[in-house]
Amino acid sequence: MGASGIVRVSVMEINGVNIRFNPMKPNEIFCTYDASIFKRLLGNRDITETRKNKVRTSLNTNGQLPMTIVVNERMEIIDGQARVEVFGELGLPILYEISPGLTVEDCIALNRYTSAWKPIDYVKSFAEKGNKNYVRLLDLINNHPVLTMTDVVCAVTGICGIGNARKLLLESGKLVLSKSFALDVNEMLAYMEQFKLFIEGEISKKKIERKSFRVGVLYQSIAHAYRIESVNNDRLFTQFKKLYKEKWTGRENISGCLDDLTEIYNYDLVKRERLNLKEEERQMKDVRQEKWAEGSWRKHPETEVA
């Protein structure tokens, strides 16, 4: 109620029907059988069959509970995408409330403690909203299905190991991935894929057990080795295929993996040609901490900042 004592009421026309709502009372509940009046919010996460199946299971177990869909003044769904689709398919009534001014950020916050967004949901959201850095990241993820999203993000950011640092960076919307650096990473990922395809092939032939390979740490270590200018990447891969059974110990950290890769790489090399991959990587540490994208391994000149 304003200073004059007048309640301001907004009017919306939906399918030829005027719906009145009070912006100061966003919890007023409406009901419709027409799922088509609702719109997808730009940047919202995809509706998966898994989420829709959870709605169907709940309906079968508990019936239709009195849960309202939350939309903004443009009828964009803030909370309840899966319910809208399932209820619409089944011809069930849809209860909804209109909360003017809500955005995709509110959508994320609303879902954080119910069905939390996954890292890929954030990537797709920022990409759909036009963030070029995330568009490039999503392209890399889609172009390298052999690798996990974690493998790709580690190669892009240099943030390896366990912890929430990668997740927090993705959620912040502050990831920086220039066009030229994306080209470099694309080649790095193609190189990493060779190792993964080889290892998966050996596992499928039952030549090795999956548990003998801490594959996530291995691929992250390969990303580090790839960046070392003095490393002959073709040699590293060839030697790995020959010697992994004898020389690979399955260590659980990057330092240990680099020790194993060093022994594999140096096998049959004369002393002057041998490398210490862990030491070479350590010398790059300061550069990596400042900006992973910097370094002599870069092949594509920088043409833009973001």
Backbone bond lengths (Angstrom), bond angles and torsions (degrees), N, CA, C in turn:
res aa  C-N    CA-C-N  psi(-1)  N-CA   C-N-CA  omega(-1)  CA-C   N-CA-C  phi
1 M - - - 1.458 - - 1.510 109.15 -
2 G 1.321 117.65 129.54 1.448 122.33 -177.40 1.513 111.63 -80.01
3 A 1.346 114.70 -176.93 1.446 120.13 -177.84 1.520 111.56 -63.17
4 S 1.316 117.53 -29.16 1.462 121.96 -178.51 1.521 112.09 -81.15
5 G 1.389 116.28 -6.04 1.454 119.41 -178.60 1.510 113.39 85.92
6 I 1.349 117.31 5.15 1.462 121.16 -178.67 1.522 109.58 -94.25
7 V 1.329 117.23 129.91 1.462 121.94 176.07 1.517 108.71 -82.73
8 R 1.316 117.81 125.23 1.460 122.07 -179.51 1.524 109.49 -85.80
9 V 1.307 117.42 119.95 1.451 122.86 -177.97 1.520 109.12 -116.75
10 S 1.335 116.54 132.15 1.456 121.50 176.81 1.520 109.47 -96.51
11 V 1.331 116.02 151.89 1.459 121.78 179.76 1.525 108.53 -122.48
12 M 1.332 116.94 130.85 1.453 122.47 176.47 1.514 108.74 -122.20
13 E 1.329 115.83 143.02 1.464 119.67 175.16 1.519 108.62 -105.04
14 I 1.337 116.29 120.65 1.453 122.23 -179.69 1.518 107.70 -126.17
15 N 1.349 114.93 117.16 1.476 119.67 -178.77 1.524 112.04 51.65
16 G 1.333 115.31 42.33 1.457 119.86 176.43 1.505 114.79 81.47
17 V 1.321 118.13 0.97 1.468 120.71 -179.03 1.519 109.09 -112.97
18 N 1.337 116.08 129.91 1.453 120.65 176.96 1.520 110.18 -79.38
19 I 1.336 115.66 124.35 1.461 120.77 177.14 1.522 107.71 -113.73
20 R 1.314 115.01 125.52 1.462 120.87 -178.96 1.525 108.65 -100.39
21 F 1.320 116.55 136.11 1.455 119.19 174.98 1.513 109.28 -145.18
22 N 1.303 115.15 152.47 1.451 122.38 -178.34 1.528 108.73 -101.30
23 P 1.338 118.59 113.19 1.461 120.47 179.54 1.530 112.97 -56.64
24 M 1.330 116.46 -23.59 1.453 119.72 178.91 1.525 111.96 -83.42
25 K 1.363 116.92 -7.77 1.463 121.98 177.93 1.522 108.89 -129.24
26 P 1.327 117.35 71.82 1.465 120.19 -173.48 1.520 114.20 -69.49
27 N 1.317 118.12 -8.47 1.459 119.51 -175.33 1.522 114.05 -92.30
28 E 1.316 117.85 10.03 1.458 120.03 175.44 1.526 109.01 -65.86
29 I 1.322 117.26 131.02 1.460 122.28 -172.85 1.524 110.68 -100.01
30 F 1.338 116.02 133.99 1.457 122.99 176.07 1.528 108.93 -116.69
31 C 1.315 116.40 165.85 1.458 121.01 -179.67 1.525 109.55 -137.09
32 T 1.322 116.40 138.98 1.461 120.99 177.18 1.533 109.29 -148.63
33 Y 1.321 116.19 155.66 1.462 121.81 171.53 1.529 110.42 -104.21
34 D 1.329 116.63 -1.02 1.466 122.09 -173.74 1.524 110.49 -101.31
35 A 1.322 116.81 96.57 1.469 120.63 -178.32 1.524 112.07 -68.34
36 S 1.324 117.46 -16.70 1.463 120.42 -176.19 1.526 113.03 -71.31
37 I 1.326 117.89 -13.34 1.474 119.30 -179.44 1.528 111.09 -74.28
38 F 1.336 116.54 -15.20 1.462 120.05 -177.12 1.528 110.80 -92.59
39 K 1.326 115.95 148.44 1.460 121.81 -177.66 1.524 109.98 -121.07
40 R 1.321 114.74 152.09 1.462 119.47 174.45 1.518 109.28 -77.47
41 L 1.313 116.15 135.85 1.458 122.38 178.08 1.523 109.77 -80.68
42 L 1.328 117.22 125.44 1.462 121.31 179.19 1.523 109.72 -57.84
43 G 1.329 115.75 126.38 1.459 120.45 179.68 1.511 113.66 94.71
44 N 1.339 117.49 -5.76 1.461 119.48 177.70 1.523 109.16 -72.99
45 R 1.324 117.44 158.76 1.461 120.48 -177.66 1.524 110.50 -73.40
46 D 1.331 114.98 163.20 1.459 120.80 179.58 1.530 110.62 -67.88
47 I 1.326 115.60 154.14 1.457 120.95 174.34 1.523 107.35 -93.36
48 T 1.313 116.52 113.25 1.462 120.59 -177.46 1.528 110.52 -94.21
49 E 1.316 114.88 157.53 1.462 119.35 176.17 1.526 110.70 -64.01
50 T 1.323 116.88 -29.82 1.462 119.99 178.18 1.512 110.76 -61.10
51 R 1.328 116.29 -46.36 1.468 119.62 179.92 1.523 111.18 -66.63
52 K 1.340 116.82 -39.97 1.465 119.69 178.39 1.528 110.75 -65.62
53 N 1.322 117.45 -37.30 1.455 120.70 178.64 1.527 111.63 -65.43
54 K 1.335 116.49 -33.21 1.466 119.87 176.31 1.529 110.28 -63.85
55 V 1.344 116.33 -38.48 1.465 120.15 177.77 1.526 109.60 -65.35
56 R 1.336 116.60 -45.04 1.474 120.10 179.91 1.528 111.16 -62.08
57 T 1.342 116.84 -41.45 1.461 120.51 178.80 1.521 110.87 -62.43
58 S 1.335 116.30 -42.34 1.465 120.38 178.08 1.517 111.24 -62.30
59 L 1.335 116.73 -40.12 1.465 120.29 178.69 1.526 110.99 -62.99
60 N 1.330 115.68 -42.67 1.463 119.79 -179.26 1.524 112.11 -67.82
61 T 1.346 115.17 -33.10 1.465 119.69 -176.02 1.527 112.56 -87.03
62 N 1.336 115.42 -44.12 1.468 119.71 -170.67 1.517 114.18 -115.14
63 G 1.339 116.57 -5.32 1.460 118.12 -172.24 1.518 109.85 77.59
64 Q 1.329 117.22 -172.51 1.469 120.75 -179.48 1.516 109.66 -85.49
65 L 1.312 115.04 106.50 1.457 120.03 179.02 1.528 109.91 -76.36
66 P 1.340 118.17 153.34 1.472 121.49 -177.28 1.524 112.41 -77.27
67 M 1.336 115.66 63.66 1.456 120.95 179.37 1.519 108.92 -102.25
68 T 1.318 116.62 128.54 1.466 119.96 -176.86 1.522 111.52 -92.30
69 I 1.322 114.82 147.52 1.463 122.44 170.92 1.518 107.47 -82.21
70 V 1.322 117.26 139.91 1.473 120.55 177.97 1.516 108.66 -106.11
71 V 1.333 116.31 126.80 1.458 121.78 178.36 1.523 109.21 -129.81
72 N 1.327 116.51 162.17 1.464 119.32 173.08 1.526 109.54 -95.05
73 E 1.321 117.00 -171.39 1.472 120.30 -174.60 1.517 112.88 -68.66
74 R 1.344 117.27 -13.28 1.464 120.70 177.01 1.531 111.47 -97.08
75 M 1.313 116.16 9.21 1.473 123.73 -179.19 1.534 111.88 64.82
76 E 1.325 116.35 24.95 1.462 121.35 174.20 1.529 108.08 -83.38
77 I 1.319 116.63 133.57 1.460 121.00 -173.09 1.529 110.44 -76.06
78 I 1.313 115.69 121.49 1.465 122.12 175.54 1.521 110.21 -91.32
79 D 1.319 115.79 -39.99 1.465 120.81 179.21 1.524 109.07 -144.23
80 G 1.334 116.76 126.41 1.462 119.53 175.03 1.510 115.20 116.00
81 Q 1.338 118.44 23.41 1.474 120.70 -179.15 1.524 112.68 -55.54
82 A 1.337 115.87 -47.81 1.462 120.12 -176.89 1.521 110.83 -65.37
83 R 1.331 116.58 -39.52 1.463 119.98 178.82 1.519 111.48 -63.24
84 V 1.333 116.73 -41.30 1.464 120.02 179.20 1.525 110.26 -59.55
85 E 1.332 116.67 -46.68 1.466 119.85 -178.33 1.529 111.66 -63.34
86 V 1.336 116.60 -47.49 1.469 120.24 -177.49 1.526 111.12 -67.65
87 F 1.335 116.83 -45.28 1.468 119.87 -179.88 1.527 110.08 -63.00
88 G 1.345 116.09 -38.57 1.463 119.45 178.71 1.516 111.35 -64.49
89 E 1.341 116.76 -42.27 1.468 121.05 179.17 1.528 111.54 -62.28
90 L 1.334 116.40 -35.86 1.473 121.18 -175.95 1.521 113.24 -92.94
91 G 1.350 116.34 -3.27 1.459 119.33 179.98 1.514 113.69 70.41
92 L 1.342 116.40 30.10 1.462 121.00 -179.17 1.526 110.35 -91.33
93 P 1.327 117.43 153.74 1.471 119.89 177.67 1.520 110.82 -67.45
94 I 1.315 116.27 141.57 1.464 122.26 -179.45 1.524 108.33 -113.59
95 L 1.319 116.12 116.69 1.460 121.10 175.15 1.525 107.97 -88.01
96 Y 1.321 116.91 136.31 1.458 118.77 -179.41 1.512 111.09 -147.97
97 E 1.318 114.78 153.99 1.466 121.27 174.86 1.520 108.80 -125.02
98 I 1.303 115.23 147.44 1.468 121.63 -177.67 1.520 109.14 -105.09
99 S 1.336 115.48 118.92 1.465 121.46 177.94 1.518 108.59 -119.04
100 P 1.318 117.41 94.96 1.468 121.35 -175.51 1.525 112.27 -58.01
101 G 1.323 114.58 143.14 1.453 120.67 172.35 1.514 115.65 90.05
102 L 1.339 118.22 -5.15 1.465 119.53 -178.83 1.524 110.63 -72.33
103 T 1.335 115.42 143.95 1.465 122.36 -176.40 1.522 109.87 -125.58
104 V 1.334 116.29 -176.74 1.462 120.35 179.87 1.527 111.03 -64.36
105 E 1.334 117.91 -29.02 1.460 119.96 176.66 1.523 110.60 -63.90
106 D 1.347 116.70 -39.35 1.464 120.44 176.33 1.522 110.27 -66.77
107 C 1.335 115.37 -36.23 1.465 120.90 178.02 1.528 110.29 -59.82
108 I 1.341 116.50 -45.16 1.458 120.97 179.40 1.519 110.36 -62.49
109 A 1.339 115.80 -46.30 1.464 120.22 -178.86 1.521 111.34 -62.61
110 L 1.327 116.90 -40.23 1.460 121.82 -178.15 1.520 111.28 -65.47
111 N 1.337 116.40 -34.88 1.461 120.59 -176.48 1.524 113.65 -90.90
112 R 1.324 117.12 -8.11 1.462 120.36 -172.52 1.530 112.39 -59.11
113 Y 1.316 116.48 -37.35 1.463 119.34 -174.64 1.526 112.32 -104.70
114 T 1.316 117.68 8.06 1.467 119.80 175.83 1.521 108.58 -111.74
115 S 1.301 117.18 -75.54 1.459 121.06 175.09 1.524 106.44 -122.45
116 A 1.328 115.26 87.90 1.457 121.13 -168.01 1.527 112.36 -59.91
117 W 1.329 114.96 146.83 1.458 120.73 176.40 1.519 109.34 -67.85
118 K 1.314 115.35 140.39 1.452 121.55 174.64 1.528 108.42 -91.76
119 P 1.351 117.26 162.11 1.465 119.23 179.28 1.526 113.65 -51.84
120 I 1.347 117.68 -40.20 1.467 119.81 -178.95 1.520 110.96 -65.09
121 D 1.343 117.88 -29.27 1.461 120.65 177.61 1.535 110.36 -64.65
122 Y 1.335 116.16 -40.89 1.465 120.05 178.04 1.529 110.70 -65.70
123 V 1.332 115.86 -43.23 1.471 119.52 -179.72 1.523 110.20 -59.59
124 K 1.327 116.66 -47.45 1.465 120.57 -179.25 1.524 111.42 -65.29
125 S 1.322 116.63 -37.50 1.467 120.69 -179.28 1.521 111.22 -64.08
126 F 1.342 117.02 -51.18 1.467 119.98 -179.71 1.529 110.94 -65.23
127 A 1.341 116.57 -35.97 1.464 119.75 178.64 1.522 110.47 -64.98
128 E 1.325 116.70 -43.99 1.463 119.88 -178.58 1.524 111.67 -65.20
129 K 1.313 116.09 -29.51 1.467 119.85 179.12 1.532 112.21 -82.39
130 G 1.345 115.96 2.11 1.461 119.34 171.78 1.511 116.17 98.31
131 N 1.336 118.68 9.22 1.458 120.49 177.77 1.537 108.76 -73.73
132 K 1.330 117.07 111.50 1.462 121.45 -173.41 1.525 112.64 -62.01
133 N 1.329 116.87 -33.51 1.459 119.83 179.41 1.530 110.56 -61.52
134 Y 1.317 115.59 -41.24 1.465 119.96 -178.54 1.529 111.15 -79.23
135 V 1.307 117.29 -28.58 1.464 119.83 173.71 1.524 109.20 -61.36
136 R 1.338 116.24 -44.58 1.467 120.15 179.70 1.528 111.35 -66.45
137 L 1.327 116.67 -39.71 1.456 119.65 178.03 1.526 110.61 -63.13
138 L 1.327 116.76 -43.56 1.466 120.36 179.78 1.529 110.38 -63.43
139 D 1.323 116.65 -37.49 1.467 120.19 177.11 1.533 110.58 -62.04
140 L 1.334 116.68 -43.02 1.465 120.16 179.21 1.526 111.01 -63.04
141 I 1.328 116.45 -41.86 1.463 120.64 179.05 1.520 110.16 -62.14
142 N 1.335 116.20 -45.43 1.467 120.34 -178.08 1.526 112.36 -70.52
143 N 1.343 116.26 -30.98 1.466 120.19 -177.20 1.530 113.25 -80.60
144 H 1.336 116.31 -10.48 1.467 119.68 -177.77 1.532 109.83 -130.79
145 P 1.333 116.43 64.79 1.471 120.05 -176.76 1.522 113.96 -66.29
146 V 1.326 116.77 -17.19 1.470 119.70 177.92 1.526 110.20 -65.85
147 L 1.322 116.80 -32.50 1.457 122.07 -177.49 1.525 110.82 -92.22
148 T 1.317 116.37 157.83 1.459 120.52 174.79 1.522 109.24 -81.14
149 M 1.333 115.28 164.69 1.459 119.14 176.80 1.527 110.21 -62.21
150 T 1.342 116.92 -35.84 1.465 120.18 178.42 1.526 110.89 -61.53
151 D 1.335 116.89 -42.30 1.468 120.50 177.39 1.526 110.37 -56.59
152 V 1.333 115.65 -46.05 1.460 120.91 -176.60 1.524 110.80 -66.16
153 V 1.327 116.85 -46.54 1.466 120.14 -177.30 1.525 110.66 -66.32
154 C 1.342 117.41 -36.20 1.470 119.95 175.67 1.528 110.45 -61.32
155 A 1.338 116.68 -42.56 1.463 120.67 179.89 1.525 111.49 -65.74
156 V 1.322 116.81 -32.56 1.466 121.18 -178.95 1.521 111.76 -77.56
157 T 1.332 116.86 -41.96 1.463 120.81 -171.22 1.525 114.19 -101.09
158 G 1.345 117.39 -24.28 1.449 120.09 -172.91 1.510 112.79 78.62
159 I 1.334 117.24 2.85 1.469 121.04 178.50 1.519 107.47 -89.01
160 C 1.323 116.28 104.87 1.460 121.00 -175.36 1.522 109.86 -113.34
161 G 1.322 115.52 -179.93 1.454 120.33 179.86 1.512 112.24 77.81
162 I 1.336 115.96 -168.67 1.455 120.75 -178.49 1.521 110.17 -91.34
163 G 1.331 116.41 171.42 1.456 120.73 -179.36 1.514 111.77 118.74
164 N 1.330 115.40 176.56 1.466 121.44 -174.01 1.523 113.85 -101.36
165 A 1.344 117.66 5.38 1.471 119.17 -173.24 1.521 112.36 -60.11
166 R 1.343 117.39 -43.79 1.469 119.99 179.86 1.524 110.31 -64.20
167 K 1.332 115.99 -45.68 1.464 121.20 -178.63 1.525 111.04 -60.39
168 L 1.328 116.13 -44.77 1.468 119.81 -179.00 1.528 111.21 -64.95
169 L 1.340 116.63 -37.69 1.460 120.05 178.14 1.526 110.32 -63.72
170 L 1.328 117.59 -45.97 1.460 121.10 -179.70 1.524 110.89 -62.61
171 E 1.323 117.08 -42.59 1.459 121.04 -177.88 1.525 111.96 -66.46
172 S 1.328 116.66 -30.18 1.466 120.38 -175.81 1.516 113.03 -70.55
173 G 1.350 116.53 -20.96 1.465 119.81 -175.58 1.519 112.87 78.41
174 K 1.337 117.54 10.33 1.464 121.77 -174.06 1.526 113.73 -103.00
175 L 1.325 117.27 8.32 1.459 119.66 176.73 1.527 109.86 -58.53
176 V 1.326 116.37 135.95 1.462 121.43 176.45 1.525 108.69 -115.58
177 L 1.315 116.32 122.50 1.474 121.94 179.56 1.521 107.84 -143.91
178 S 1.328 115.84 95.43 1.456 120.09 -177.58 1.527 110.59 -70.56
179 K 1.312 115.78 164.48 1.464 121.15 -178.76 1.519 111.34 -61.45
180 S 1.336 117.38 -44.22 1.462 120.01 -177.26 1.526 111.36 -70.76
181 F 1.326 117.08 -37.64 1.463 119.22 178.43 1.522 110.49 -67.90
182 A 1.318 117.63 -34.65 1.467 120.87 176.55 1.528 110.29 -60.75
183 L 1.330 117.45 -36.17 1.464 120.56 176.84 1.522 110.74 -65.14
184 D 1.334 116.75 -41.93 1.465 120.63 177.53 1.526 110.63 -61.93
185 V 1.329 116.09 -47.40 1.461 120.13 -178.19 1.524 110.71 -64.77
186 N 1.324 116.84 -35.58 1.456 120.17 178.61 1.532 110.84 -57.90
187 E 1.333 116.43 -40.96 1.465 120.39 178.29 1.533 111.11 -70.03
188 M 1.340 116.11 -38.03 1.462 119.82 176.54 1.526 110.91 -61.07
189 L 1.322 116.67 -43.42 1.460 121.21 -178.86 1.527 111.42 -65.70
190 A 1.325 116.16 -37.86 1.466 119.68 176.85 1.527 110.21 -61.48
191 Y 1.326 116.29 -37.66 1.463 121.25 177.43 1.528 110.43 -66.79
192 M 1.337 116.96 -44.98 1.464 121.22 179.11 1.530 111.22 -61.82
193 E 1.337 116.07 -34.65 1.465 120.27 -179.40 1.531 111.56 -61.89
194 Q 1.321 116.72 -33.91 1.469 119.21 179.07 1.530 110.79 -58.67
195 F 1.331 116.24 -43.05 1.463 120.81 179.30 1.528 110.34 -64.85
196 K 1.330 116.14 -44.75 1.463 118.77 -176.25 1.529 111.08 -65.90
197 L 1.320 116.87 -42.81 1.458 119.98 179.03 1.528 110.76 -62.70
198 F 1.334 116.59 -40.17 1.464 120.35 178.59 1.527 110.45 -63.66
199 I 1.341 116.55 -47.79 1.468 120.48 -177.83 1.523 110.85 -64.46
200 E 1.333 117.24 -44.38 1.465 119.97 179.01 1.531 110.66 -62.29
201 G 1.335 116.03 -35.36 1.455 119.48 177.05 1.519 111.86 -65.26
202 E 1.326 117.00 -41.64 1.466 120.98 178.65 1.528 111.01 -66.26
203 I 1.328 116.29 -36.92 1.470 120.17 177.84 1.527 110.26 -66.42
204 S 1.341 116.07 -43.29 1.471 119.47 -178.65 1.533 111.56 -65.67
205 K 1.331 116.34 -29.34 1.475 120.42 177.17 1.525 112.12 -83.98
206 K 1.347 114.34 -0.81 1.469 121.85 179.76 1.527 112.17 63.52
207 K 1.336 115.49 28.24 1.455 119.34 176.20 1.523 110.97 -81.69
208 I 1.338 115.60 -23.19 1.465 120.64 175.99 1.519 108.25 -140.36
209 E 1.335 116.42 161.64 1.453 121.90 175.41 1.522 109.27 -96.34
210 R 1.320 115.05 141.07 1.470 119.09 -178.46 1.517 111.89 -56.98
211 K 1.318 117.10 -38.27 1.470 119.72 -176.16 1.522 112.55 -66.30
212 S 1.343 117.93 -15.26 1.467 119.88 179.47 1.516 112.00 -77.42
213 F 1.333 116.79 -9.13 1.467 120.56 -179.64 1.523 110.52 -119.70
214 R 1.320 116.09 117.40 1.466 120.68 169.91 1.520 105.50 -83.27
215 V 1.338 114.98 78.78 1.459 118.56 -164.25 1.521 113.40 -62.97
216 G 1.352 117.10 -36.11 1.461 118.55 -179.79 1.510 111.40 -59.35
217 V 1.331 116.60 -47.10 1.463 120.76 179.57 1.525 110.31 -66.84
218 L 1.323 117.71 -36.23 1.465 120.51 178.64 1.525 110.41 -60.32
219 Y 1.327 117.50 -48.95 1.464 120.17 -176.52 1.530 110.94 -67.39
220 Q 1.339 116.30 -34.92 1.468 118.77 176.38 1.529 110.19 -65.95
221 S 1.317 116.38 -37.95 1.472 120.33 178.20 1.523 111.13 -66.44
222 I 1.317 116.09 -37.80 1.464 120.32 178.08 1.530 110.03 -64.49
223 A 1.331 116.60 -36.51 1.469 119.78 176.84 1.522 110.49 -61.40
224 H 1.336 116.69 -38.90 1.470 120.18 176.71 1.528 110.41 -66.77
225 A 1.320 116.80 -46.77 1.469 120.25 -177.91 1.524 110.92 -62.75
226 Y 1.311 116.88 -36.59 1.464 121.45 -178.41 1.530 111.37 -59.60
227 R 1.325 115.71 -32.98 1.465 120.24 -175.84 1.525 113.00 -78.84
228 I 1.313 118.49 -12.24 1.465 120.84 -177.98 1.518 109.07 -78.46
229 E 1.309 116.01 119.19 1.465 121.68 -172.08 1.523 112.27 -60.05
230 S 1.323 117.69 -35.96 1.463 120.77 -174.91 1.530 113.55 -79.37
231 V 1.323 117.81 -7.28 1.464 120.62 -178.60 1.527 110.22 -82.13
232 N 1.315 115.46 131.66 1.466 121.32 171.81 1.529 106.34 -87.90
233 N 1.311 116.04 104.12 1.459 120.11 -172.93 1.527 112.57 -64.24
234 D 1.312 117.20 -35.85 1.465 119.88 177.73 1.530 110.30 -62.40
235 R 1.318 115.41 -41.52 1.471 119.22 179.67 1.535 109.98 -64.01
236 L 1.322 116.96 -43.44 1.464 120.21 -178.00 1.524 110.71 -58.74
237 F 1.325 116.80 -43.50 1.463 119.94 -178.69 1.536 110.81 -68.90
238 T 1.330 116.36 -43.88 1.468 120.56 -179.64 1.528 110.87 -61.78
239 Q 1.335 115.35 -45.33 1.459 119.93 179.59 1.529 111.73 -64.91
240 F 1.323 115.76 -37.63 1.464 119.90 -179.75 1.528 110.31 -61.81
241 K 1.316 116.12 -44.37 1.470 119.53 -179.89 1.525 111.51 -61.69
242 K 1.326 115.95 -33.31 1.459 119.69 -177.64 1.530 112.90 -79.49
243 L 1.337 116.30 -37.50 1.462 120.10 -164.29 1.521 115.51 -115.55
244 Y 1.347 118.04 0.86 1.465 118.38 -172.08 1.530 111.91 -59.89
245 K 1.333 118.05 -35.51 1.465 119.85 -178.42 1.521 111.21 -65.27
246 E 1.315 115.64 -36.68 1.464 120.87 -176.00 1.522 112.33 -85.85
247 K 1.343 116.59 -37.00 1.466 120.08 -169.10 1.526 114.73 -108.17
248 W 1.332 116.99 -14.97 1.466 117.63 -176.54 1.527 109.44 -87.45
249 T 1.341 117.53 125.19 1.466 121.32 -175.70 1.526 113.08 -103.40
250 G 1.326 117.68 -5.76 1.466 119.95 177.65 1.510 113.56 72.01
251 R 1.315 117.42 37.19 1.464 120.18 -179.52 1.524 111.15 -68.20
252 E 1.326 115.42 159.16 1.458 120.69 -170.42 1.516 113.79 -102.30
253 N 1.323 118.77 6.64 1.462 119.84 179.18 1.521 109.75 -136.41
254 I 1.326 114.97 161.95 1.460 120.54 -175.49 1.527 111.14 -63.92
255 S 1.324 116.77 -38.49 1.459 119.72 -179.85 1.526 110.81 -60.03
256 G 1.324 116.92 -46.66 1.458 120.65 178.88 1.514 112.42 -65.45
257 C 1.345 115.78 -39.46 1.473 119.94 177.87 1.524 110.88 -61.68
258 L 1.332 116.99 -41.80 1.462 120.24 -179.80 1.529 111.31 -66.30
259 D 1.332 116.01 -31.63 1.475 118.74 174.34 1.528 110.06 -63.29
260 D 1.337 115.96 -46.12 1.468 119.57 179.04 1.522 111.04 -62.55
261 L 1.334 116.74 -44.83 1.461 120.47 -179.24 1.525 110.98 -64.58
262 T 1.339 116.72 -33.12 1.466 120.67 176.84 1.531 110.19 -62.55
263 E 1.327 116.85 -46.70 1.469 120.59 -179.33 1.525 110.42 -63.98
264 I 1.324 116.22 -40.04 1.472 120.36 179.08 1.522 110.35 -65.77
265 Y 1.312 116.64 -44.45 1.474 121.48 -177.08 1.524 110.86 -64.72
266 N 1.337 117.18 -41.69 1.467 121.54 -172.82 1.519 113.88 -81.29
267 Y 1.304 117.69 -8.59 1.467 119.89 -175.64 1.537 110.23 -58.62
268 D 1.334 115.12 125.78 1.475 122.97 179.36 1.527 113.80 73.48
269 L 1.317 118.41 7.62 1.469 120.38 175.62 1.521 109.74 -90.31
270 V 1.320 116.23 145.33 1.462 119.21 174.08 1.526 108.33 -69.03
271 K 1.308 117.16 157.51 1.454 122.05 -170.82 1.519 112.84 -56.34
272 R 1.325 117.99 -41.23 1.459 120.63 -175.07 1.530 112.59 -68.06
273 E 1.334 116.20 -18.15 1.466 119.66 -178.41 1.533 112.66 -98.34
274 R 1.325 116.69 -4.24 1.452 119.58 -176.37 1.532 111.28 -75.59
275 L 1.327 114.51 152.64 1.459 121.04 180.00 1.520 110.16 -125.71
276 N 1.309 114.95 153.17 1.468 120.74 170.43 1.532 106.28 -110.55
277 L 1.331 116.77 98.91 1.466 120.05 -172.96 1.528 111.70 -63.07
278 K 1.329 116.21 -34.74 1.470 118.13 179.97 1.527 110.77 -67.01
279 E 1.319 116.79 -41.01 1.459 120.41 178.77 1.523 110.85 -68.34
280 E 1.332 116.05 -42.25 1.474 119.56 178.26 1.535 109.60 -60.75
281 E 1.323 116.75 -42.01 1.458 120.75 -179.93 1.524 110.65 -67.50
282 R 1.346 116.85 -37.36 1.461 120.38 179.76 1.518 110.77 -62.07
283 Q 1.325 116.69 -37.13 1.461 120.16 -179.45 1.526 112.25 -67.84
284 M 1.320 115.95 -20.12 1.469 120.51 177.41 1.528 111.71 -90.20
285 K 1.335 116.49 -2.42 1.462 120.65 -169.88 1.522 112.58 -58.66
286 D 1.336 116.87 -46.22 1.458 119.51 -177.56 1.529 111.31 -61.85
287 V 1.321 115.64 -41.04 1.468 119.78 177.82 1.519 109.61 -64.31
288 R 1.340 116.23 -43.34 1.455 119.67 -177.50 1.531 111.03 -62.90
289 Q 1.336 116.50 -40.84 1.448 119.83 -179.18 1.522 111.34 -65.44
290 E 1.331 115.84 -34.91 1.462 118.64 179.97 1.516 110.89 -75.98
291 K 1.310 116.26 -48.30 1.465 120.53 179.64 1.517 108.76 -163.83
292 W 1.308 115.18 111.17 1.467 121.45 -177.05 1.517 111.67 -57.94
293 A 1.316 117.02 -31.36 1.461 120.82 -174.86 1.532 112.58 -70.01
294 E 1.339 117.58 -17.67 1.454 119.22 -179.30 1.518 110.46 -79.74
295 G 1.313 116.83 154.80 1.458 119.91 175.58 1.506 112.64 141.57
296 S 1.328 115.31 159.94 1.463 120.21 -174.83 1.519 112.78 -72.70
297 W 1.352 116.89 -11.06 1.468 119.46 -179.43 1.521 111.82 -73.76
298 R 1.327 117.91 -14.60 1.458 121.31 -175.95 1.528 110.88 -59.30
299 K 1.333 116.29 135.67 1.464 121.85 -179.06 1.518 111.73 -109.89
300 H 1.329 116.73 -28.41 1.461 120.66 -176.56 1.510 110.23 -105.97
301 P 1.311 118.84 119.65 1.457 121.50 -178.99 1.520 112.05 -61.90
302 E 1.339 114.78 145.21 1.460 119.69 -179.64 1.510 110.12 -68.75
303 T 1.333 115.72 128.87 1.465 120.26 179.91 1.522 111.64 -116.53
304 E 1.344 116.47 -11.59 1.459 119.62 179.10 1.510 108.66 -156.42
305 V 1.315 116.64 160.74 1.442 121.19 -177.47 1.526 111.38 -82.10
306 A 1.325 117.13 -37.38 1.472 120.03 -175.60 1.490 110.75 -139.35
